[in-house]
Amino acid sequence: MAIPIENIYFLLCYAWNKLDEKERVDVSIDDKTELLDLFAKVLITSSKLLLKRGIDKSYIDHQEEISGIKGKIEISQTLKGNLLFKQKTVCTYDDFSANIITNQILVSTIYRLTRTKGIDPILKMELAKLQKMLLGVDLIEIKGSHFKQIKLNRNNRFYGFVMNVCHLIFQSTLPSEEKGKYKFSDFTRDEKKMNQLFEAFIRNFYRIEQRKFNTVKKEIIKWQFQEDDIESHQYLPQMETDISLENEEKKIIIDAKYYKETMTVNYDKERIRSSNLYQLFSYLLNQQDGSEKTKMATGILLYPTIERDYDLDFKYDNHKIQIRTVNLDTNWKNISTRLKEIINV
């Protein structure tokens, strides 16, 4: 499914819940822009904004052997090394520095992009200039665990957007056969990753762009089974919706599914994917708690498409069951309008 680069960027910004930062990071995109170059442009523009605002600094603890005294003397280590005879001590002191994990991830990601095959030469030069502007920040071998060490607050919250970009670049660039070089892996070709992105995008879009439903969330639904013994319950799979929208009067359950082909084809006939339908049907039956809105809840299977739109309607008991698509190969205004129309039930 070939989704325009600009729309991929919109999907990411919604999924990350970083629309404010997206407006600040004005990136020029055209039909010729490649996904790797998009990442580079976003990183360059957002990094320049960071430098203009002033990069984050913090106090870092150091412990080293020095001449004289600085900070706190580590007596036992100083005596153990017989350093006093050399007029030296082991001291622990803190230093206000930019050499912190967020900046290390940033400079290392910039370096990683300059070593990635296929990047636009002009963007590569801009990245190299940026790296020089971050002198004093160590290059590190980035690991997934580094992103868990990031701590954001009101003063450095813009780093959240930059770190999302860095994390995506880290996941999308792999070491190549050539030592010290990387190759780009287009995540849009990975159905599993795109499914996660599409689901997060839809959920955050409805959180931000509509006011009809005051609750938009993932919802855990309990099976309405009776067990003969307590142990049986632990073997039941957990049911969790992708998106549940709710107000005092209405409830909608949306299951967002990403496939390269919207429908399956059986004997030259298009069919709804049966597993998706069973799953949505199970949600609707088991979420009922006796209230009117759960008895009347609507279930929607929502798929992306780049060609034909589907609007299929069914009914079971008091439940509307709908199959809907949103065309991601169109301008953003059309996408937004379509998504709002889908929940106007």
SULTAFEN-V636294 format. One record per pair of residues at least 24 apart in sequence whose C-alpha atoms are under 6 Angstrom apart, sorted by the first residue. I is the first residue (numbers start at 1). J is the second residue. Records with the same first field share a line. If there is no record, write none. Layout:
I=J + J
//
This chain:
1=260
3=329
11=201
14=201 + 204
15=200 + 201
57=97 + 98
58=96 + 97
59=94 + 95 + 96
60=94 + 95
61=93 + 94
62=92 + 93 + 94
63=91 + 92
64=90 + 91
65=89 + 90
99=137
104=137 + 138 + 139
107=131
108=139
115=181 + 182
116=181 + 182 + 183
117=183
195=258
199=256
203=243
213=245 + 246 + 247
214=247
215=245 + 246
216=244 + 245
217=243 + 244
218=242 + 243 + 244
221=287
223=286
224=286
249=293
250=293
251=293 + 297
252=297 + 298 + 299
253=299
254=299 + 300 + 301
255=301
256=302
257=303
258=303
//
